[in-house]
């Protein structure tokens, strides 16, 4: 199973309705992806305790607010398995004792590459 990461540079808790579109070309399915994000500079001051990461409006993963992953300087979701080619909506929300912040939304298409065209076989050199 191939693993991919989607890096999201986010200003969580202070921005609303941020979005972008990206495509990852999978070699095969299922495909494991991770959502990665950089917490807002005010996350500690805002008292962020955790993040909610969801795909296509499904049940969210709860990721504790903690030290950044040293390989990316970010926070990272657990693996999310994508089983087929489709445009997916990933959301990340910051949570503190007062509630859940506005979502960071990323649209991401995971798909297999198209077949080559125009193939010929010729004799000789």
Steps between C-alpha positions, in 0.01 A plus 500: 500500500647834397499782755456864411483818700305813432666799664259769607648830611216629709404787717253304706254666737546838334402435138173380354429329172857448382520251216722362227502215246781247456545169317708199603556234238472159664682199362231273639216489750455490791714807572589624849520877539582723796368851546769734635452856624680776681307634800420870518762712675237573769402134557662481843358838603157393368518190720473251212481152651440288190422498129223321314594357159218371278467369143184563298302598809561164666584441865807700599831380636593679822863608498639645825663842487855416589856528385553534126624202299872561455506364143258763367475770770126438505223294657392187314188284487508125533490317163179544302435221250359606162352204312412654163554790265293801605510863601512504880436784745734508799425734791704593805347686795665623819322435831532678834290507817252744338429301188609408150660755265432565134619227262800498276374321187715333236363327189727220385460261212674162532499311173688264275674645195335463160619231258757608238376551142641474151707181550658336194729208436745544213743255344864590455722746677 
